[in-house]
Amino acid sequence: MPIMTLTQITEHTYYMPGANNLGVIATSNGGAIAIDTGLDKDTARRFRKAIDEAGLTLRAIISTHHHADHIGGNDYLLRNVPDVRLHAPPLEATFIEYPLLEPTYLNYGASPIKPLRTRWLMAKGTPVNQIIGETEAIIAGQSFAYEIEGMTLEIIGLPGHSRAQIGVVYEGVCFAADGFFGESIISKHGILYAHDIALQLATFDRLMQRSEAWYLPGHGDLTPTSAIQAVLAANRVAAEHATALVLAAVAQPGDTTAITARVLQAFEQEIAATAGETSLPAQTIPQYAIFASAVVAHLSYLEQQGVVEVVLAERQLLWQRTGATV
Ligand SMILES: [Zn+2]
């Protein structure tokens, strides 16, 4: 039975726990600001009911980044609740308005193949009413004040997982979106999805320097300040381990498909050795596309550092070691 009520965090902050934790900030006049809306219409319907049962009226949505599991409920809520305004960071807003772009970039920039046109990767597009901040400031990880529904919230740049992802801070609660993942999620997934690994690592460091009482990841448990350093350290370990596995997979040159297969095999061997509840990664085409994209993010990161290079040889784009070390 899915949870249908809001869990209160502080006087004016709440969340609806689930596969994707959805945040709520209560305004001074009975309104609610939602932070992300979940995968689909069903989630959005439950979320709306939970907001109503808390005696609040949805007035605005903040979308932290464009991934389908965070914006999939936007369309339902904007259609069914009157006068709701959608706020999103620049760059992310483009993808939120035109969600075909997500399966497009997962398909070499081409018109998406059918298996990638799934609700897991492609939400319904909706217009964004208000842009939050500026792209460069967000990518630089800056924080700034943002006025919304008569409230002043702090917005923090949490780029990496998605290029212009933001977090929202209010009343000592940091709604961190996918700026970090809960420990149960890390152990389950092996490779943490990111577009840019250097930015993702910097985001972990930035969150480590904060001093909120609570941190809510998009996926995983609400984390008190006493536990956040350990959780962020585990995120960093997981990201660095993925980089190491990818680097090991480039010991022999290979194209993206070959390197991805080697990294998958390495993960499968680790999973077999740990008899945990971890499921095998990339069992479906959408999962494979996400996994391969994350592998390429680590390859690009190694290329930025001069450890790996790309050559065009015998009609193949090959990744290979340069001889430099990390
Ligand atoms: Zn995401």
Boltz pocket constraint, residues with backbone or C-beta under 6 A from the ligand:
constraints:
  - pocket:
      binder: B
      contacts: [[A, 65], [A, 67], [A, 70], [A, 161], [A, 162], [A, 178]]
      max_distance: 6.0
